[in-house]
Amino acid sequence: MTAQETDVDGEFRQRVVQAMIEVLARLLDRSEPITEDMRLMEELDVSSTLGLEMLLQIEEQLLILVDVERLEQEQMDTVGELATFIASHSRSA
């Protein structure tokens, strides 16, 4: 699912992607680059607990609230897919 397919604000989505990359690098203590195409669980070993911590930090950093009740497994396969979900299912805090 791309930003164009969901009518997501591309600029905001890019801010979400950047925040996710920064938060993931910090939480995973990872110096190697993280990209939008990376699979959260398979490539980055993001557990459900770590995923929740990431979402909380992104909400805090971007001053948003994410509607996680609408989040389904297939929307969190890659960094980019989750960023699209966050950008389209969030509101200002």
N, C-alpha and C positions, 0 to 999 in steps of 0.2 A: 504494500500500500504506500503510494508516494504522496507527497504533500499536494500535488496537483489533483490526485484522485479524490481527495477528501476536502478540497477547498480550504485547506489550512493556510494561515498566514505564513508564507515562506520565511520571512524575516524572523518571526517569533519562533518558528520551528528550528531555524538555524541556531538561535540563542539556546533553545532547549538542548540541541545536539551538543553544543559547546559546553554547556553546564554538565551534561551527562558525562562527557569525556573527562572533564576536570574532576568530577566527583568520583567516577570509577577509577581513574588513575590514582587518586588519593586513597580510596577505600581498599583497592587491590594492591597498593604499594607497587605500582607498575610503572616502569620507565619506558617500556616499549610503547609505540604509538597505538592508540585505540581509534578505530574507524567506524563509520556508520554501518558498514556491512558486516561487522563482527557479530557473531552469535553470542548472546549473553551467557547462556548456560554452557554450551559446548566449548566455545573458545575462551571465554573469560571466567568460567567457573563461578558465575554469579548464583548464589543460593537464594532461596526465597527471603531469608532474613536479610541478606546483603542487599537484595533488590528493594526491600522495604526501606532500609536505611538510605539507599540511594534516592528513592522517591522523596523521602522526608527532607533530605538535604537539598534536592532540586527545588522543592516547594519553598523552602526557606531562602535559598539563593535568588530565585526568580520572583518571590513574593506572590505565589500562586497556590491554589488548592486544586488537586487533581481528583477527578471522580473515579476512584479506583474500583468502585463497584461495577463499572461497565467494562473493566479490563478483562480480556480473555487471553488464554495461553498463546494463541497464534499472533496476538498483537505485541508480544514481547519476545519474539524470536531474535531479532537483531536490535542493535542500538538505534538504528534509523527507524525501524517500525515502532519501537516504544516511544521515540521522540515524536513521531507523527501522532500517536495516540495521546500523549501528554499535551501536545500543542492543540489538539482538537477537543480534548475533554478536561480543560482546566479553566479556571476563572481567577480573577485577581483576588488576593487575600485581603 
